[in-house]
Amino acid sequence: MKLKNDNIKKDNRIGFEADCSHKLIKHEEVNRFSMEYESVMGCGNIYMCESTTEKLHGLTAPMRHYAPDEKFTIPRSALAGVCVLRLDVLQITGKRNMC
């Protein structure tokens, strides 16, 4: 992790990509295939969260998204050994092929 952290400190620009909904499609013609998918790509700046408040927010926000009615408690003592990253998205684009 130290190497990644050092690289972020030198240059925090980042590109990202995620894809899902993969499905191989076989067409009627012999040996003709394609792929269904959805993807998102973008670029931005990444930062290491230093403060306890920022780390707690970064760790609990995804959990609140998926379980909004739950209470989440993260011991503050556990935060010292955790690296939380924040991505500020500058540009984003999506693509979808649903044959």
Jmol script that loads the backbone (N, CA, C; Angstrom):
load data "model"
ATOM      1  N   MET A   1       0.813  -1.196   0.000  1.00  0.00           N
ATOM      2  CA  MET A   1       0.000   0.000   0.000  1.00  0.00           C
ATOM      3  C   MET A   1       0.857   1.259   0.000  1.00  0.00           C
ATOM      4  N   LYS A   2       2.035   1.171   0.591  1.00  0.00           N
ATOM      5  CA  LYS A   2       2.898   2.345   0.682  1.00  0.00           C
ATOM      6  C   LYS A   2       3.242   2.877  -0.708  1.00  0.00           C
ATOM      7  N   LEU A   3       3.548   2.000  -1.652  1.00  0.00           N
ATOM      8  CA  LEU A   3       3.889   2.442  -3.001  1.00  0.00           C
ATOM      9  C   LEU A   3       2.709   3.192  -3.629  1.00  0.00           C
ATOM     10  N   LYS A   4       1.500   2.655  -3.479  1.00  0.00           N
ATOM     11  CA  LYS A   4       0.316   3.323  -4.025  1.00  0.00           C
ATOM     12  C   LYS A   4       0.140   4.698  -3.384  1.00  0.00           C
ATOM     13  N   ASN A   5       0.285   4.776  -2.079  1.00  0.00           N
ATOM     14  CA  ASN A   5       0.145   6.053  -1.380  1.00  0.00           C
ATOM     15  C   ASN A   5       1.189   7.054  -1.853  1.00  0.00           C
ATOM     16  N   ASP A   6       2.418   6.602  -2.036  1.00  0.00           N
ATOM     17  CA  ASP A   6       3.478   7.482  -2.531  1.00  0.00           C
ATOM     18  C   ASP A   6       3.150   7.993  -3.929  1.00  0.00           C
ATOM     19  N   ASN A   7       2.618   7.120  -4.782  1.00  0.00           N
ATOM     20  CA  ASN A   7       2.247   7.523  -6.142  1.00  0.00           C
ATOM     21  C   ASN A   7       1.120   8.550  -6.128  1.00  0.00           C
ATOM     22  N   ILE A   8       0.138   8.361  -5.252  1.00  0.00           N
ATOM     23  CA  ILE A   8      -0.968   9.310  -5.148  1.00  0.00           C
ATOM     24  C   ILE A   8      -0.453  10.674  -4.709  1.00  0.00           C
ATOM     25  N   LYS A   9       0.500  10.696  -3.780  1.00  0.00           N
ATOM     26  CA  LYS A   9       1.055  11.966  -3.309  1.00  0.00           C
ATOM     27  C   LYS A   9       1.815  12.685  -4.433  1.00  0.00           C
ATOM     28  N   LYS A  10       2.463  11.919  -5.321  1.00  0.00           N
ATOM     29  CA  LYS A  10       3.215  12.517  -6.432  1.00  0.00           C
ATOM     30  C   LYS A  10       2.294  13.052  -7.523  1.00  0.00           C
ATOM     31  N   ASP A  11       1.239  12.291  -7.840  1.00  0.00           N
ATOM     32  CA  ASP A  11       0.332  12.665  -8.932  1.00  0.00           C
ATOM     33  C   ASP A  11      -1.012  12.001  -8.664  1.00  0.00           C
ATOM     34  N   ASN A  12      -1.997  12.790  -8.287  1.00  0.00           N
ATOM     35  CA  ASN A  12      -3.270  12.210  -7.875  1.00  0.00           C
ATOM     36  C   ASN A  12      -4.295  12.090  -9.004  1.00  0.00           C
ATOM     37  N   ARG A  13      -3.881  12.317 -10.240  1.00  0.00           N
ATOM     38  CA  ARG A  13      -4.803  12.124 -11.360  1.00  0.00           C
ATOM     39  C   ARG A  13      -5.032  10.628 -11.564  1.00  0.00           C
ATOM     40  N   ILE A  14      -6.279  10.269 -11.887  1.00  0.00           N
ATOM     41  CA  ILE A  14      -6.599   8.853 -12.009  1.00  0.00           C
ATOM     42  C   ILE A  14      -7.655   8.643 -13.085  1.00  0.00           C
ATOM     43  N   GLY A  15      -7.591   7.497 -13.722  1.00  0.00           N
ATOM     44  CA  GLY A  15      -8.634   7.051 -14.640  1.00  0.00           C
ATOM     45  C   GLY A  15      -9.294   5.829 -14.028  1.00  0.00           C
ATOM     46  N   PHE A  16     -10.571   5.623 -14.320  1.00  0.00           N
ATOM     47  CA  PHE A  16     -11.272   4.466 -13.770  1.00  0.00           C
ATOM     48  C   PHE A  16     -12.239   3.902 -14.797  1.00  0.00           C
ATOM     49  N   GLU A  17     -12.583   2.639 -14.614  1.00  0.00           N
ATOM     50  CA  GLU A  17     -13.518   1.940 -15.494  1.00  0.00           C
ATOM     51  C   GLU A  17     -14.184   0.841 -14.690  1.00  0.00           C
ATOM     52  N   ALA A  18     -15.471   0.658 -14.906  1.00  0.00           N
ATOM     53  CA  ALA A  18     -16.204  -0.446 -14.297  1.00  0.00           C
ATOM     54  C   ALA A  18     -17.213  -0.953 -15.311  1.00  0.00           C
ATOM     55  N   ASP A  19     -17.438  -2.256 -15.324  1.00  0.00           N
ATOM     56  CA  ASP A  19     -18.418  -2.810 -16.246  1.00  0.00           C
ATOM     57  C   ASP A  19     -19.186  -3.935 -15.569  1.00  0.00           C
ATOM     58  N   CYS A  20     -20.375  -4.188 -16.093  1.00  0.00           N
ATOM     59  CA  CYS A  20     -21.236  -5.226 -15.515  1.00  0.00           C
ATOM     60  C   CYS A  20     -22.232  -5.704 -16.568  1.00  0.00           C
ATOM     61  N   SER A  21     -23.139  -6.568 -16.156  1.00  0.00           N
ATOM     62  CA  SER A  21     -24.211  -7.104 -17.008  1.00  0.00           C
ATOM     63  C   SER A  21     -23.660  -7.809 -18.244  1.00  0.00           C
ATOM     64  N   HIS A  22     -22.598  -8.578 -18.061  1.00  0.00           N
ATOM     65  CA  HIS A  22     -21.986  -9.298 -19.181  1.00  0.00           C
ATOM     66  C   HIS A  22     -22.854 -10.490 -19.588  1.00  0.00           C
ATOM     67  N   LYS A  23     -23.023 -10.645 -20.874  1.00  0.00           N
ATOM     68  CA  LYS A  23     -23.755 -11.799 -21.386  1.00  0.00           C
ATOM     69  C   LYS A  23     -23.288 -12.060 -22.812  1.00  0.00           C
ATOM     70  N   LEU A  24     -22.798 -13.271 -23.058  1.00  0.00           N
ATOM     71  CA  LEU A  24     -22.364 -13.655 -24.396  1.00  0.00           C
ATOM     72  C   LEU A  24     -23.599 -13.954 -25.245  1.00  0.00           C
ATOM     73  N   ILE A  25     -23.656 -13.364 -26.426  1.00  0.00           N
ATOM     74  CA  ILE A  25     -24.788 -13.544 -27.334  1.00  0.00           C
ATOM     75  C   ILE A  25     -24.311 -14.279 -28.580  1.00  0.00           C
ATOM     76  N   LYS A  26     -24.946 -15.421 -28.849  1.00  0.00           N
ATOM     77  CA  LYS A  26     -24.651 -16.173 -30.079  1.00  0.00           C
ATOM     78  C   LYS A  26     -25.752 -15.851 -31.081  1.00  0.00           C
ATOM     79  N   HIS A  27     -25.336 -15.370 -32.245  1.00  0.00           N
ATOM     80  CA  HIS A  27     -26.286 -15.000 -33.286  1.00  0.00           C
ATOM     81  C   HIS A  27     -26.584 -16.195 -34.179  1.00  0.00           C
ATOM     82  N   GLU A  28     -27.623 -16.068 -34.970  1.00  0.00           N
ATOM     83  CA  GLU A  28     -28.053 -17.158 -35.852  1.00  0.00           C
ATOM     84  C   GLU A  28     -26.959 -17.580 -36.835  1.00  0.00           C
ATOM     85  N   GLU A  29     -26.183 -16.609 -37.329  1.00  0.00           N
ATOM     86  CA  GLU A  29     -25.122 -16.936 -38.270  1.00  0.00           C
ATOM     87  C   GLU A  29     -24.048 -17.766 -37.562  1.00  0.00           C
ATOM     88  N   VAL A  30     -23.416 -18.640 -38.309  1.00  0.00           N
ATOM     89  CA  VAL A  30     -22.376 -19.496 -37.755  1.00  0.00           C
ATOM     90  C   VAL A  30     -21.197 -18.646 -37.288  1.00  0.00           C
ATOM     91  N   ASN A  31     -20.687 -18.926 -36.112  1.00  0.00           N
ATOM     92  CA  ASN A  31     -19.507 -18.278 -35.541  1.00  0.00           C
ATOM     93  C   ASN A  31     -19.659 -16.756 -35.411  1.00  0.00           C
ATOM     94  N   ARG A  32     -20.842 -16.276 -35.148  1.00  0.00           N
ATOM     95  CA  ARG A  32     -21.030 -14.837 -34.929  1.00  0.00           C
ATOM     96  C   ARG A  32     -21.503 -14.633 -33.496  1.00  0.00           C
ATOM     97  N   PHE A  33     -20.685 -13.952 -32.739  1.00  0.00           N
ATOM     98  CA  PHE A  33     -20.975 -13.707 -31.340  1.00  0.00           C
ATOM     99  C   PHE A  33     -20.830 -12.217 -31.035  1.00  0.00           C
ATOM    100  N   SER A  34     -21.477 -11.789 -30.005  1.00  0.00           N
ATOM    101  CA  SER A  34     -21.272 -10.445 -29.480  1.00  0.00           C
ATOM    102  C   SER A  34     -21.473 -10.504 -27.962  1.00  0.00           C
ATOM    103  N   MET A  35     -21.318  -9.368 -27.337  1.00  0.00           N
ATOM    104  CA  MET A  35     -21.391  -9.332 -25.878  1.00  0.00           C
ATOM    105  C   MET A  35     -22.303  -8.197 -25.447  1.00  0.00           C
ATOM    106  N   GLU A  36     -23.226  -8.502 -24.543  1.00  0.00           N
ATOM    107  CA  GLU A  36     -24.004  -7.456 -23.888  1.00  0.00           C
ATOM    108  C   GLU A  36     -23.194  -6.967 -22.694  1.00  0.00           C
ATOM    109  N   TYR A  37     -23.268  -5.676 -22.420  1.00  0.00           N
ATOM    110  CA  TYR A  37     -22.533  -5.112 -21.284  1.00  0.00           C
ATOM    111  C   TYR A  37     -23.024  -3.702 -20.996  1.00  0.00           C
ATOM    112  N   GLU A  38     -22.672  -3.220 -19.836  1.00  0.00           N
ATOM    113  CA  GLU A  38     -22.838  -1.828 -19.457  1.00  0.00           C
ATOM    114  C   GLU A  38     -21.521  -1.406 -18.841  1.00  0.00           C
ATOM    115  N   SER A  39     -21.064  -0.202 -19.154  1.00  0.00           N
ATOM    116  CA  SER A  39     -19.780   0.228 -18.605  1.00  0.00           C
ATOM    117  C   SER A  39     -19.789   1.725 -18.334  1.00  0.00           C
ATOM    118  N   VAL A  40     -18.896   2.124 -17.465  1.00  0.00           N
ATOM    119  CA  VAL A  40     -18.690   3.529 -17.148  1.00  0.00           C
ATOM    120  C   VAL A  40     -17.187   3.763 -17.081  1.00  0.00           C
ATOM    121  N   MET A  41     -16.749   4.886 -17.619  1.00  0.00           N
ATOM    122  CA  MET A  41     -15.331   5.255 -17.604  1.00  0.00           C
ATOM    123  C   MET A  41     -15.230   6.725 -17.224  1.00  0.00           C
ATOM    124  N   GLY A  42     -14.123   7.087 -16.640  1.00  0.00           N
ATOM    125  CA  GLY A  42     -13.957   8.487 -16.302  1.00  0.00           C
ATOM    126  C   GLY A  42     -12.569   8.795 -15.798  1.00  0.00           C
ATOM    127  N   CYS A  43     -12.413  10.037 -15.394  1.00  0.00           N
ATOM    128  CA  CYS A  43     -11.145  10.465 -14.818  1.00  0.00           C
ATOM    129  C   CYS A  43     -11.433  11.459 -13.698  1.00  0.00           C
ATOM    130  N   GLY A  44     -10.458  11.639 -12.850  1.00  0.00           N
ATOM    131  CA  GLY A  44     -10.625  12.565 -11.740  1.00  0.00           C
ATOM    132  C   GLY A  44      -9.366  12.639 -10.909  1.00  0.00           C
ATOM    133  N   ASN A  45      -9.539  13.095  -9.693  1.00  0.00           N
ATOM    134  CA  ASN A  45      -8.436  13.212  -8.746  1.00  0.00           C
ATOM    135  C   ASN A  45      -8.754  12.372  -7.517  1.00  0.00           C
ATOM    136  N   ILE A  46      -7.747  11.690  -7.010  1.00  0.00           N
ATOM    137  CA  ILE A  46      -7.931  10.830  -5.846  1.00  0.00           C
ATOM    138  C   ILE A  46      -7.127  11.398  -4.675  1.00  0.00           C
ATOM    139  N   TYR A  47      -7.724  11.318  -3.502  1.00  0.00           N
ATOM    140  CA  TYR A  47      -7.113  11.871  -2.289  1.00  0.00           C
ATOM    141  C   TYR A  47      -7.182  10.849  -1.161  1.00  0.00           C
ATOM    142  N   MET A  48      -6.190  10.874  -0.309  1.00  0.00           N
ATOM    143  CA  MET A  48      -6.214  10.051   0.897  1.00  0.00           C
ATOM    144  C   MET A  48      -6.932  10.836   1.986  1.00  0.00           C
ATOM    145  N   CYS A  49      -7.947  10.259   2.573  1.00  0.00           N
ATOM    146  CA  CYS A  49      -8.682  10.906   3.659  1.00  0.00           C
ATOM    147  C   CYS A  49      -7.827  10.831   4.920  1.00  0.00           C
ATOM    148  N   GLU A  50      -7.604  11.955   5.536  1.00  0.00           N
ATOM    149  CA  GLU A  50      -6.744  12.020   6.715  1.00  0.00           C
ATOM    150  C   GLU A  50      -7.541  12.136   8.014  1.00  0.00           C
ATOM    151  N   SER A  51      -8.618  12.906   8.005  1.00  0.00           N
ATOM    152  CA  SER A  51      -9.342  13.167   9.251  1.00  0.00           C
ATOM    153  C   SER A  51     -10.261  12.004   9.616  1.00  0.00           C
ATOM    154  N   THR A  52     -10.527  11.876  10.890  1.00  0.00           N
ATOM    155  CA  THR A  52     -11.433  10.844  11.393  1.00  0.00           C
ATOM    156  C   THR A  52     -12.815  11.014  10.778  1.00  0.00           C
ATOM    157  N   THR A  53     -13.289  12.241  10.696  1.00  0.00           N
ATOM    158  CA  THR A  53     -14.617  12.518  10.136  1.00  0.00           C
ATOM    159  C   THR A  53     -14.716  12.065   8.689  1.00  0.00           C
ATOM    160  N   GLU A  54     -13.695  12.395   7.912  1.00  0.00           N
ATOM    161  CA  GLU A  54     -13.692  12.022   6.495  1.00  0.00           C
ATOM    162  C   GLU A  54     -13.622  10.501   6.326  1.00  0.00           C
ATOM    163  N   LYS A  55     -12.796   9.848   7.137  1.00  0.00           N
ATOM    164  CA  LYS A  55     -12.696   8.384   7.071  1.00  0.00           C
ATOM    165  C   LYS A  55     -14.026   7.732   7.442  1.00  0.00           C
ATOM    166  N   LEU A  56     -14.656   8.202   8.515  1.00  0.00           N
ATOM    167  CA  LEU A  56     -15.947   7.638   8.929  1.00  0.00           C
ATOM    168  C   LEU A  56     -16.994   7.815   7.837  1.00  0.00           C
ATOM    169  N   HIS A  57     -17.021   8.984   7.234  1.00  0.00           N
ATOM    170  CA  HIS A  57     -17.982   9.218   6.149  1.00  0.00           C
ATOM    171  C   HIS A  57     -17.723   8.266   4.979  1.00  0.00           C
ATOM    172  N   GLY A  58     -16.458   8.132   4.595  1.00  0.00           N
ATOM    173  CA  GLY A  58     -16.102   7.260   3.477  1.00  0.00           C
ATOM    174  C   GLY A  58     -16.414   5.798   3.722  1.00  0.00           C
ATOM    175  N   LEU A  59     -16.315   5.362   4.958  1.00  0.00           N
ATOM    176  CA  LEU A  59     -16.590   3.960   5.277  1.00  0.00           C
ATOM    177  C   LEU A  59     -18.075   3.683   5.471  1.00  0.00           C
ATOM    178  N   THR A  60     -18.821   4.656   5.957  1.00  0.00           N
ATOM    179  CA  THR A  60     -20.238   4.402   6.243  1.00  0.00           C
ATOM    180  C   THR A  60     -21.178   4.776   5.090  1.00  0.00           C
ATOM    181  N   ALA A  61     -20.780   5.671   4.200  1.00  0.00           N
ATOM    182  CA  ALA A  61     -21.660   6.086   3.100  1.00  0.00           C
ATOM    183  C   ALA A  61     -22.128   4.910   2.240  1.00  0.00           C
ATOM    184  N   PRO A  62     -21.241   4.006   1.818  1.00  0.00           N
ATOM    185  CA  PRO A  62     -21.732   2.869   1.015  1.00  0.00           C
ATOM    186  C   PRO A  62     -22.671   1.962   1.819  1.00  0.00           C
ATOM    187  N   MET A  63     -22.393   1.795   3.092  1.00  0.00           N
ATOM    188  CA  MET A  63     -23.244   0.938   3.914  1.00  0.00           C
ATOM    189  C   MET A  63     -24.623   1.574   4.087  1.00  0.00           C
ATOM    190  N   ARG A  64     -24.682   2.892   4.254  1.00  0.00           N
ATOM    191  CA  ARG A  64     -25.970   3.587   4.375  1.00  0.00           C
ATOM    192  C   ARG A  64     -26.759   3.499   3.064  1.00  0.00           C
ATOM    193  N   HIS A  65     -26.051   3.469   1.956  1.00  0.00           N
ATOM    194  CA  HIS A  65     -26.716   3.364   0.655  1.00  0.00           C
ATOM    195  C   HIS A  65     -27.472   2.038   0.540  1.00  0.00           C
ATOM    196  N   TYR A  66     -26.831   0.944   0.944  1.00  0.00           N
ATOM    197  CA  TYR A  66     -27.428  -0.380   0.785  1.00  0.00           C
ATOM    198  C   TYR A  66     -28.327  -0.787   1.952  1.00  0.00           C
ATOM    199  N   ALA A  67     -28.131  -0.191   3.110  1.00  0.00           N
ATOM    200  CA  ALA A  67     -28.951  -0.522   4.284  1.00  0.00           C
ATOM    201  C   ALA A  67     -29.259   0.772   5.042  1.00  0.00           C
ATOM    202  N   PRO A  68     -30.124   1.614   4.469  1.00  0.00           N
ATOM    203  CA  PRO A  68     -30.348   2.938   5.041  1.00  0.00           C
ATOM    204  C   PRO A  68     -30.952   2.942   6.444  1.00  0.00           C
ATOM    205  N   ASP A  69     -31.609   1.872   6.839  1.00  0.00           N
ATOM    206  CA  ASP A  69     -32.255   1.828   8.150  1.00  0.00           C
ATOM    207  C   ASP A  69     -31.354   1.271   9.256  1.00  0.00           C
ATOM    208  N   GLU A  70     -30.163   0.819   8.902  1.00  0.00           N
ATOM    209  CA  GLU A  70     -29.234   0.243   9.882  1.00  0.00           C
ATOM    210  C   GLU A  70     -28.371   1.316  10.515  1.00  0.00           C
ATOM    211  N   LYS A  71     -27.950   1.070  11.730  1.00  0.00           N
ATOM    212  CA  LYS A  71     -26.985   1.934  12.410  1.00  0.00           C
ATOM    213  C   LYS A  71     -25.620   1.257  12.318  1.00  0.00           C
ATOM    214  N   PHE A  72     -24.633   1.990  11.869  1.00  0.00           N
ATOM    215  CA  PHE A  72     -23.287   1.441  11.729  1.00  0.00           C
ATOM    216  C   PHE A  72     -22.354   2.134  12.706  1.00  0.00           C
ATOM    217  N   THR A  73     -21.586   1.332  13.413  1.00  0.00           N
ATOM    218  CA  THR A  73     -20.626   1.868  14.370  1.00  0.00           C
ATOM    219  C   THR A  73     -19.248   1.341  14.011  1.00  0.00           C
ATOM    220  N   ILE A  74     -18.340   2.249  13.789  1.00  0.00           N
ATOM    221  CA  ILE A  74     -16.949   1.886  13.517  1.00  0.00           C
ATOM    222  C   ILE A  74     -16.123   2.480  14.647  1.00  0.00           C
ATOM    223  N   PRO A  75     -15.408   1.638  15.383  1.00  0.00           N
ATOM    224  CA  PRO A  75     -14.591   2.162  16.485  1.00  0.00           C
ATOM    225  C   PRO A  75     -13.539   3.140  15.958  1.00  0.00           C
ATOM    226  N   ARG A  76     -13.456   4.294  16.556  1.00  0.00           N
ATOM    227  CA  ARG A  76     -12.473   5.297  16.124  1.00  0.00           C
ATOM    228  C   ARG A  76     -11.049   4.753  16.218  1.00  0.00           C
ATOM    229  N   SER A  77     -10.818   3.837  17.144  1.00  0.00           N
ATOM    230  CA  SER A  77      -9.477   3.254  17.287  1.00  0.00           C
ATOM    231  C   SER A  77      -9.091   2.436  16.051  1.00  0.00           C
ATOM    232  N   ALA A  78     -10.074   1.938  15.323  1.00  0.00           N
ATOM    233  CA  ALA A  78      -9.793   1.135  14.128  1.00  0.00           C
ATOM    234  C   ALA A  78      -9.396   1.997  12.939  1.00  0.00           C
ATOM    235  N   LEU A  79      -9.683   3.283  12.984  1.00  0.00           N
ATOM    236  CA  LEU A  79      -9.441   4.160  11.832  1.00  0.00           C
ATOM    237  C   LEU A  79      -7.970   4.454  11.577  1.00  0.00           C
ATOM    238  N   ALA A  80      -7.147   4.347  12.604  1.00  0.00           N
ATOM    239  CA  ALA A  80      -5.716   4.645  12.437  1.00  0.00           C
ATOM    240  C   ALA A  80      -5.054   3.719  11.421  1.00  0.00           C
ATOM    241  N   GLY A  81      -5.499   2.474  11.358  1.00  0.00           N
ATOM    242  CA  GLY A  81      -4.889   1.506  10.457  1.00  0.00           C
ATOM    243  C   GLY A  81      -5.606   1.354   9.127  1.00  0.00           C
ATOM    244  N   VAL A  82      -6.547   2.251   8.833  1.00  0.00           N
ATOM    245  CA  VAL A  82      -7.341   2.141   7.611  1.00  0.00           C
ATOM    246  C   VAL A  82      -7.009   3.292   6.676  1.00  0.00           C
ATOM    247  N   CYS A  83      -6.821   2.967   5.406  1.00  0.00           N
ATOM    248  CA  CYS A  83      -6.614   3.997   4.385  1.00  0.00           C
ATOM    249  C   CYS A  83      -7.922   4.124   3.600  1.00  0.00           C
ATOM    250  N   VAL A  84      -8.499   5.307   3.631  1.00  0.00           N
ATOM    251  CA  VAL A  84      -9.734   5.586   2.899  1.00  0.00           C
ATOM    252  C   VAL A  84      -9.393   6.600   1.809  1.00  0.00           C
ATOM    253  N   LEU A  85      -9.826   6.289   0.595  1.00  0.00           N
ATOM    254  CA  LEU A  85      -9.551   7.163  -0.546  1.00  0.00           C
ATOM    255  C   LEU A  85     -10.839   7.832  -1.012  1.00  0.00           C
ATOM    256  N   ARG A  86     -10.718   9.071  -1.467  1.00  0.00           N
ATOM    257  CA  ARG A  86     -11.848   9.817  -2.009  1.00  0.00           C
ATOM    258  C   ARG A  86     -11.541  10.152  -3.467  1.00  0.00           C
ATOM    259  N   LEU A  87     -12.483   9.855  -4.332  1.00  0.00           N
ATOM    260  CA  LEU A  87     -12.338  10.159  -5.763  1.00  0.00           C
ATOM    261  C   LEU A  87     -13.262  11.309  -6.117  1.00  0.00           C
ATOM    262  N   ASP A  88     -12.686  12.396  -6.588  1.00  0.00           N
ATOM    263  CA  ASP A  88     -13.448  13.518  -7.118  1.00  0.00           C
ATOM    264  C   ASP A  88     -13.495  13.354  -8.632  1.00  0.00           C
ATOM    265  N   VAL A  89     -14.657  12.995  -9.156  1.00  0.00           N
ATOM    266  CA  VAL A  89     -14.816  12.717 -10.582  1.00  0.00           C
ATOM    267  C   VAL A  89     -14.877  14.039 -11.356  1.00  0.00           C
ATOM    268  N   LEU A  90     -14.056  14.141 -12.389  1.00  0.00           N
ATOM    269  CA  LEU A  90     -14.024  15.329 -13.243  1.00  0.00           C
ATOM    270  C   LEU A  90     -14.743  15.101 -14.565  1.00  0.00           C
ATOM    271  N   GLN A  91     -14.710  13.866 -15.050  1.00  0.00           N
ATOM    272  CA  GLN A  91     -15.336  13.541 -16.330  1.00  0.00           C
ATOM    273  C   GLN A  91     -15.816  12.095 -16.260  1.00  0.00           C
ATOM    274  N   ILE A  92     -17.001  11.843 -16.809  1.00  0.00           N
ATOM    275  CA  ILE A  92     -17.546  10.482 -16.771  1.00  0.00           C
ATOM    276  C   ILE A  92     -18.353  10.235 -18.042  1.00  0.00           C
ATOM    277  N   THR A  93     -18.307   9.012 -18.519  1.00  0.00           N
ATOM    278  CA  THR A  93     -19.072   8.618 -19.693  1.00  0.00           C
ATOM    279  C   THR A  93     -19.521   7.168 -19.506  1.00  0.00           C
ATOM    280  N   GLY A  94     -20.614   6.811 -20.142  1.00  0.00           N
ATOM    281  CA  GLY A  94     -21.131   5.457 -20.039  1.00  0.00           C
ATOM    282  C   GLY A  94     -21.402   4.882 -21.409  1.00  0.00           C
ATOM    283  N   LYS A  95     -21.434   3.556 -21.461  1.00  0.00           N
ATOM    284  CA  LYS A  95     -21.700   2.882 -22.716  1.00  0.00           C
ATOM    285  C   LYS A  95     -22.496   1.613 -22.402  1.00  0.00           C
ATOM    286  N   ARG A  96     -23.374   1.279 -23.317  1.00  0.00           N
ATOM    287  CA  ARG A  96     -24.219   0.110 -23.098  1.00  0.00           C
ATOM    288  C   ARG A  96     -24.440  -0.596 -24.435  1.00  0.00           C
ATOM    289  N   ASN A  97     -24.305  -1.897 -24.447  1.00  0.00           N
ATOM    290  CA  ASN A  97     -24.617  -2.702 -25.618  1.00  0.00           C
ATOM    291  C   ASN A  97     -25.539  -3.825 -25.149  1.00  0.00           C
ATOM    292  N   MET A  98     -26.801  -3.713 -25.465  1.00  0.00           N
ATOM    293  CA  MET A  98     -27.764  -4.709 -25.022  1.00  0.00           C
ATOM    294  C   MET A  98     -28.344  -5.464 -26.230  1.00  0.00           C
ATOM    295  N   CYS A  99     -27.518  -5.678 -27.223  1.00  0.00           N
ATOM    296  CA  CYS A  99     -27.853  -6.420 -28.452  1.00  0.00           C
ATOM    297  C   CYS A  99     -29.330  -6.376 -28.711  1.00  0.00           C
TER     298      CYS A  99
END
end "model"
wireframe off; spacefill off
backbone 0.3
color backbone group
